[in-house]
Amino acid sequence: MQIAIRHPDLVRKLVFAGGTAYTPDGFHPEGLGGMMQMRPEDLAGTPFHQAYLRAAPNPEDWPALIARITELFRNWAGFAPEVIRSVKAPTLRRRAWGRRDRYQARGRVNVIWSVRNHT
């Protein structure tokens, strides 16, 4: 999304599958709180951690990476609606609702695909 906003000339098409939260208040409070309090040991042994250890030139920098990610979550202000509307690339938006969401249908996961064309 950031690239589409900052460098629209580089984006021909966009698939947005990150949910529908364009601002921090769109996240579930418990999930957002967990992201802002992440510690390296919380992710030790996860696929994310294992991939980092395989690819990182300095695997000992894992704590610095998690600190940076946590800082990004704390400082992320989101996107204003007018900024989202300014994206000119045709966009495929995927939304999935699960058991804990208020838009559920009898506990099943509903997936809605919508295509936004800018013509």
N, C-alpha and C positions, 0 to 999 in steps of 0.2 A: 504494500500500500504506500509506504514511504517513497519508493521509487516512482510509482505512478503519480504521486502528488508533486514531488520535487523535480522529476525529470520526465515529463509526459512524452517527450519525443523518443524516449527509449522503450516505451511500453505500447505494444500494438493491441494486446489482449490481456485481461486480468482475470484470474480465478481467485475469488476471496472465499477461503474455507476456514477462516479463523474464528468463526462464530459471528455474533452480531454486536459484540461490544466494541463500540468506537470510542468510548470513554471509560475511565475506571469505574464509574458508577454502574456500568453495564455488567460487571463481573459479579459473581456470587461472592459476598463478603468474606466467607471462610476461605475460598480459593485465592482471592486476591491477598488476603492476610498471610496465607501460607507462602505465596510467591515473594512477598516482601520480607519474609523472615527466613528464607532459605539459607541453609548452611551446607558447606561442602559434604559433611558427613551424612546429611539427609539424602543425598543423591549417590553416595558411594555404592559402586557395584551395579548401578542402573545401566541400561543400554546407552544412555546419554554419556555417562561417565566412561564406560568402556570404549565408546567411539572416540571420545576426547583423548583418552590415553593412547589409542592407536595412532591418531592423526596429529597430535600436538607436538611441535618441536621441543617444547619444555613442559612435560607432563606435570612437573612439580608446581606449575602455575594454576592448577585446578582451583585452589581457593580464591585466587585473584579473579578468575573467570566468574565464579559464582557470586563474588562480591559485586562485580560489574553488572551482572544480570539483575541482581537484587536492587542495585542502585537504579537501573533503568526502569524497573517496575515501580519503584518509589516515586520517580520523577516524571513518569509518563502522564501527560495531561490528556491524551486522546486526540481525536480529530473532531473539529467543529463540523456540524452538518453541512455548512456551505463548502467546506473543504472536500468532504466526501462527494458532494454533488459536482464539484469542479473536475473530477476525474473524467477524462474524455474517452478513454479506452473502453471498448465493449467489455462488459463484466459479467462473469458467471459467478453467482453468489450461492453458496451452499450453506444451508442452516440445518442443524440437527438438534432435535429436542430429545431429552432423555427423561428418565423417571423422576428426577427432582425438579424439573422445570415446570412452570405453570401452564405451558402450552402442550402438555402431554395428552395422549389419547390412550387411556387404559393401560399405562405402563409400557407401551411399545415405544420404540424410537421412531419418530417421524422425520423423514428427510425431505426437505423442500428445495428444489432447484429452481432458480429463476435466472433469466437472462435479461440484463439491462443493456439495451442498445442506445447509443448516443447518436441519433441522426437528426 
